[in-house]
Amino acid sequence: MAAKLNFSDIAWRSEVGLHRQGNEDSALVSQSLLAVADGMGGYVGGEIASKTVIEKLIQLLPTLENPELDNESREDLLSSSIESMDAAIAEIGAARPELVGMGTTLTSIALFDSNLLLLHLGDSRAYRLRGKRIEQLSHDHTVVQELIDQGRLSPDEIADHPQRSFLTQALMGKENLSPILLAYPVLKGDRYLLCSDGLTAVLDEAQIAKAMQQDLTSAVNSLIDLTYKAGAPDNVTVIVAEVGESKANIKTQGFGAAL
């Protein structure tokens, strides 16, 4: 029988950056589930929104890890979890009117039975490094990405576009969401990166790929250091994980939950 694969080595950090008063990012790190949520709506509201969706994922994790579940059932659970997350944010907003308008992105990857399940809303990102080849697995839910997809904007024009930070999908308690849910086969030695847009706003894919080829702690530290050198305009959260057969070794520095 083939050995069970999981996220066997994980390193992560979450930093405020140079231009924010607090950190609205939240993260979840475990041997089978990783997630980054980037809150918005003011420091208090954004932090509450991102923590709310991470808490919902933590509650879901024991069910996802049930060995009797197949991956189709896990996909259904992850898909339906979006509704409960969005409803939770709506409930908080109804009870606290000052928080109306808060929201969060969510990018998560779950690894079970040698299959990776990506759940994604917003502009946080997931990348895979296989050998020396990096690939973006997520697809940004942004106005500028829609314009690129329609052939009306080139990637080189994003940095100066007035709507570069406008999201088309996010968890804001308003329903009508269309999350991306995709499955990918995994190989031992694959590396995965989850990050908030505080990283990708200032680093390109080549810089990210080069940093990810180091040992995991060095990779995370390099990505954070490069972000600060580029001005760190936003909160930045980085999780780098490698697929293997051993129990997870988690190296933590930041805000979130490491399980």
Secondary structure, DSSP 8 states (H G I E B T S, - for coil): -----EEEEEEEEEE--SS-SS--EEEEE-SSEEEEEEEESSHHHHHHHHHHHHHHHHHHHHHHT-TT--HHHHHHHHHHHHHHHHHHHHHHHHH-GGGTT-EE-EEEEEEETTEEEEEEESS-EEEEEETTEEEE-S---BHHHHHHHTTSS-GGGSTT-TTTT-BS--BSS------EEEEEE--TT-EEEEE-HHHHTT--HHHHHHHHTS-HHHHHHHHHHHHHHTT--S-EEEEEEEEESS--EEEEESSSEE-
